Amino acid sequence: MTALTLRVNGRDRTVDLGDPDTPLLYVLRDDFALHGPKFGCGLGQCGSCAVIVDGQAVRSCMTKAASVAGKTIVTLEGLGSPDKPSKVQAAFIAEAAAQCGYCTNGMIMTATALLGRNPRPSEAEVRTALASNLCRCGSHVRVVAAVLRAAKEG
């Protein structure tokens, strides 16, 4: 076993890894009980497992936990709370931008990373940033509106 310390949501957390190739998603969900990132496809194609690592949205199902040691990791839980949601979370609520919830984590994390590097994106830039996040329900129009609202309310 290898002890691994990760900086998650502003806290150092340690886990014993039995396998050095363990995906970050498994550590976050199974060891740290953070259930914002979802297991969707397991292939890095849907985006439901997205987290932010050093400001960039990454697919945690395809990211080895050991590869992000020493980096800053933020999950959905690290953005806000039900009582005090982040601006993106609040905009998703205001725009009713979630239906089944399958894509919501990935959409919010990807949008948060986008707004971190581009606080005033155009609609086209939002659509491009979110293009690789799959949504089963077809709530794309409301998701884009939510991201644009969050940018406007900045």
C-alpha positions as CSV (number, residue, x, y, z in Angstrom):
1,M,0.0,0.0,0.0
2,T,1.1,3.5,-0.8
3,A,-0.1,6.5,1.3
4,L,-1.2,9.3,-1.0
5,T,-2.0,12.8,0.2
6,L,-4.3,14.9,-2.0
7,R,-5.4,18.5,-1.5
8,V,-9.2,18.3,-2.0
9,N,-11.6,21.2,-1.5
10,G,-8.9,23.1,0.5
11,R,-8.0,20.2,2.8
12,D,-5.2,17.7,2.7
13,R,-6.6,14.2,2.8
14,T,-4.6,10.9,2.9
15,V,-5.6,7.6,1.4
16,D,-3.8,4.3,1.2
17,L,-3.7,3.2,-2.4
18,G,-3.5,-0.5,-3.1
19,D,-3.1,0.1,-6.8
20,P,-1.0,3.1,-8.1
21,D,-3.3,3.2,-11.1
22,T,-6.5,3.9,-9.1
23,P,-8.6,6.5,-10.8
24,L,-9.1,9.8,-8.9
25,L,-12.9,9.2,-9.2
26,Y,-12.7,6.1,-7.0
27,V,-10.7,7.8,-4.3
28,L,-13.0,10.8,-4.2
29,R,-16.2,8.7,-4.1
30,D,-15.1,5.6,-2.2
31,D,-12.5,6.9,0.2
32,F,-13.4,10.5,0.7
33,A,-17.3,10.1,0.4
34,L,-17.5,13.0,-2.2
35,H,-20.4,12.1,-4.4
36,G,-20.5,15.2,-6.7
37,P,-18.4,13.5,-9.3
38,K,-20.5,10.7,-10.9
39,F,-19.4,7.5,-12.5
40,G,-20.9,7.7,-16.0
41,C,-19.1,6.0,-18.8
42,G,-15.8,5.3,-17.2
43,L,-14.1,6.2,-20.4
44,G,-13.7,10.0,-20.0
45,Q,-16.3,10.6,-22.7
46,C,-19.4,11.9,-20.8
47,G,-18.0,14.4,-18.3
48,S,-20.1,13.4,-15.4
49,C,-17.0,12.7,-13.3
50,A,-15.4,16.1,-13.9
51,V,-13.4,17.8,-11.2
52,I,-11.2,20.9,-11.3
53,V,-7.5,20.3,-11.0
54,D,-5.3,23.4,-10.8
55,G,-8.1,25.4,-12.6
56,Q,-8.7,22.9,-15.4
57,A,-11.7,20.6,-15.7
58,V,-10.5,17.0,-15.9
59,R,-12.2,13.7,-16.2
60,S,-11.5,12.0,-12.8
61,C,-12.4,8.5,-14.2
62,M,-9.4,8.7,-16.5
63,T,-7.0,10.6,-14.1
64,K,-4.8,8.5,-11.9
65,A,-5.1,9.7,-8.3
66,A,-1.3,9.6,-7.9
67,S,-0.9,11.9,-10.8
68,V,-2.6,14.8,-9.0
69,A,-0.7,14.7,-5.8
70,G,0.5,18.2,-5.0
71,K,-2.2,19.8,-7.1
72,T,-5.3,21.6,-6.0
73,I,-8.5,19.5,-6.6
74,V,-12.0,20.9,-6.3
75,T,-15.1,18.8,-6.5
76,L,-18.8,20.0,-6.7
77,E,-18.9,19.9,-2.9
78,G,-16.0,22.4,-2.8
79,L,-17.8,25.0,-4.8
80,G,-20.6,25.8,-2.4
81,S,-23.3,24.3,-0.2
82,P,-27.1,24.1,-0.3
83,D,-27.2,27.2,1.9
84,K,-24.5,29.1,0.0
85,P,-24.2,27.8,-3.6
86,S,-21.4,29.1,-5.9
87,K,-22.5,31.6,-8.6
88,V,-22.6,28.8,-11.1
89,Q,-24.6,26.5,-8.9
90,A,-27.0,29.3,-8.1
91,A,-27.4,30.1,-11.8
92,F,-28.2,26.4,-12.5
93,I,-30.9,26.5,-9.8
94,A,-32.3,29.8,-11.2
95,E,-32.4,28.5,-14.7
96,A,-33.7,25.0,-13.8
97,A,-30.8,23.7,-15.7
98,A,-30.8,20.2,-14.3
99,Q,-33.3,17.4,-15.0
100,C,-32.1,13.9,-14.2
101,G,-28.8,15.1,-12.7
102,Y,-26.5,12.8,-14.8
103,C,-24.6,15.6,-16.4
104,T,-25.0,18.3,-13.8
105,N,-21.7,17.8,-12.0
106,G,-19.7,17.8,-15.2
107,M,-21.6,20.8,-16.6
108,I,-21.1,22.9,-13.4
109,M,-17.4,21.9,-13.0
110,T,-16.6,22.6,-16.7
111,A,-18.5,25.9,-16.5
112,T,-16.7,26.9,-13.3
113,A,-13.3,26.2,-14.9
114,L,-14.4,28.2,-18.0
115,L,-15.4,31.2,-16.0
116,G,-12.2,31.0,-14.0
117,R,-10.2,31.6,-17.2
118,N,-12.7,33.6,-19.1
119,P,-15.1,35.5,-16.9
120,R,-17.2,36.9,-19.8
121,P,-17.5,34.1,-22.4
122,S,-19.7,34.5,-25.4
123,E,-22.5,32.0,-26.0
124,A,-20.4,30.3,-28.6
125,E,-17.5,29.9,-26.1
126,V,-19.8,28.4,-23.5
127,R,-21.2,25.9,-26.1
128,T,-17.7,25.0,-27.2
129,A,-16.5,24.5,-23.6
130,L,-19.5,22.3,-22.8
131,A,-19.6,20.4,-26.1
132,S,-17.9,17.3,-24.7
133,N,-20.3,17.0,-21.7
134,L,-23.1,14.6,-22.5
135,C,-26.7,15.3,-21.4
136,R,-29.4,12.7,-21.7
137,C,-32.3,15.0,-21.0
138,G,-31.5,17.7,-23.6
139,S,-31.3,20.6,-21.1
140,H,-28.5,22.2,-23.0
141,V,-30.4,25.4,-23.7
142,R,-31.0,26.0,-19.9
143,V,-27.4,25.0,-19.1
144,V,-26.0,27.6,-21.5
145,A,-28.4,30.2,-20.1
146,A,-27.2,29.3,-16.6
147,V,-23.5,29.7,-17.5
148,L,-24.2,33.0,-19.2
149,R,-26.2,34.2,-16.2
150,A,-23.3,33.2,-13.9
151,A,-20.9,35.2,-16.1
152,K,-23.2,38.2,-16.1
153,E,-23.7,38.2,-12.4
154,G,-20.0,37.5,-12.0
